[in-house]
Amino acid sequence: MTLSPARVPATGVRRLTTTLYGYAFLDDFVLFYPVYALLFADTGMSLWQISSLFALWSITGVVLEVPSGAWADAVSRRRLLWTGPLLTAAGFALWVVLPSYGAFAIGFVLWGAGGALGSGALEALVYDELDRLGAAGRYARVMGRARAARLLGTVAATGLAGPVLAKGGYAAVGAASFLACVLTAVTATRFPEHRVPPETGGQSWATTLRTGLAEVRGDRSVRGALLLVPAVAAVWGALDEYTPLLVRDVGVAEATVPYLIMLIWAGVTVGSLLAGPAERLGTRGLVALLAVAALALAVGSASRSLTGVALVSLAFAGFQLAEVLADVRLQHRVDESRRATLTSVASLGTELATVATFGVYALLGTGMPHSTAFAVLAVPYLVTALALARARAATARR
C-alpha cells in the first residue's frame, strides 16, 4: 500500500513527538532528586561541603553550556542526546558504590556535563525535524507538552522516592535513577535526525560558536529574541526555590505546604500545555501576558493568603507559557546551522541571571518577609513587558 503525501509527514511528526515526550518524562524521572541532599548529609558531609557540591554542579553547567551547543551544531545532535544521560547514569552509580565527597563531586560534574550536552541540542533537533516535515508551526505546542511531560516525570519521581528509600535505601533509589537514565539514552536513539553535520574538519565547534555570536551582533531581531529568553525564564525559575517559604508564611500547617506547592506546579503544567494556542498571541499578546503574570505574582505574594497562593500559581503558569513562547521566537529567527549554539547561549544567559536573582533574593530576604521579596521581583517582568512594547512600537515606525 502506498502512503499518501499527507500521511507521511503525520507519521514522521508522531514518531518525533512520541519519542520527545518519552525522553522528557524519563529525563526528569530521577528518584535521586528529592533525596540526594539527604544522602550527602547521611554520608557525613558538612553543610559547606554540600554547598560546594551544588556550586560545582552549577559551574560545570555554565562552563560547558555554550561549547556543548556549538558542538551539537558540528556533530550529530542525536548522539549527544543519548550520550548525556549515560554520563549522568555513571555519576549516580558512583554515588551509590563509592559514597564520598570525591565521588559526589565527580558525579555532579558528570551530571552537569550530561545536562549541557542535551541543552540546545534537543530544541535544535526537534525544530529542524518539524521544519523538514513542514510542521515548524507546531513547535510551541510540542515543546509545551514536552515541558509538561518533564513536570510529570519530576512529580512521579518525587512521589516514588519516599517509598523506594524506605524499602531499599539509597541503593534502591540509585538503581532506579540509573535505570531511568539508561532508558532515557535508549529513547534518545529513536529520535529521527535527517540533518547532515558539517564534514569533519570543515567546521569546528569553535568556528560554529564564532559565527553564531556574529549573527547575534549583526541581527537585531536575533539579539532581541536571545535576550528575551533569560529575561523571561530566570527570575521565576529562581523564585520557585523559595515557594515553600512563601507558602509557609501564609500560616498553614507544615504538612499542608507540599499540597499547595503541587497547586502551584499544576499551574505551571497548564501553562506548558497552552503553548500551542498561545503562539498566535504575537508580541502584543506576550506583553499583556507578562504584565498580567507580574501583577498576579505581586498581588498574590503580598496578600499572604490561600487566594494569593492561587494567584502565584496563575503567575507561574504565565511565566512558563512566556518562556516557551520566548524559545519559539528564538528558534524562528536563528539559522539552522547555528541553532543549538544560540539556544545554548540563551540557556547560559538564563543560568547566570538565575544565579544573580538568588543573590538579589538573599539581600531582599534579609530585611523583609518573603511575600515582599516576591512582590519586588515581579518588577523585572513589568520592565521586560515595557521593553517589548517599546521594541514593537519602534519596529512599527521603521
Disulfide bonds with the S-S distance in Angstrom:
none
